[in-house]
Amino acid sequence: MSTEEAFAAAYREHYWAVSRFVARRLNGRAHEVEEVVAEVFSVAWRRRGELPDPPLPWLYGVARNCLANTVRGMSRYRRLLLRLGHHEAAHRTQTVESPDADRPGAWVHEALARLSPNDQEALRLTAWEELTLDELAVALGCGRSAAAMRLHRARRRLAAEIERLRPAVSVGWTTGTDVCAGGDKHA
């Protein structure tokens, strides 16, 4: 049996077992389950020459590694959301587009989308992928100083876009310590 035939047989026989394995660990979140299972079989295809007999335990090992990557990615995403929330808390204001806005912080994503692809990549690699400056330089294919400058400029442009897009209406927290031009406090 050729390696392609062995892969096809493993896929047919074990797709649902791998899907259930992943679904149990991701609490059945269908979209993420499909992505992880696709990654498992993508790895299996690339390494089809190494498929053991029986392949299922090996596929479970690959699935565990793919799950670990997914969980790390979700954890980075949650930390990013927390940082966005902390930014709002630090300024004692929570701004939203409207009282019925269903995605707090969506304007940050809109600001990011307005940046050049190179700026977006530098910011995503450091914020989402948590790359260090040295790692960013390798990923971007440039020196450390150039990477630092690109990141600095991207952050500056993102801050400018956020300020430009920030909703005019502030909804939520008030500090009660707002100061008038004359120095008097008002609530």
Secondary structure, DSSP 8 states (H G I E B T S, - for coil): --HHHHHHHHHHHHHHHHHHHHHHHTTT-HHHHHHHHHHHHHHHHHTGGG--SS-HHHHHHHHHHHHHHHHHHHHHHHHHHHHHHHHHHHTT--B-SSTT-SSTTHHHHHHHHTS-HHHHHHHHHHHTS---HHHHHHHHTS-HHHHHHHHHHHHHHHHHHHHHHS-SSB-S---S-EE-TTS-EE-
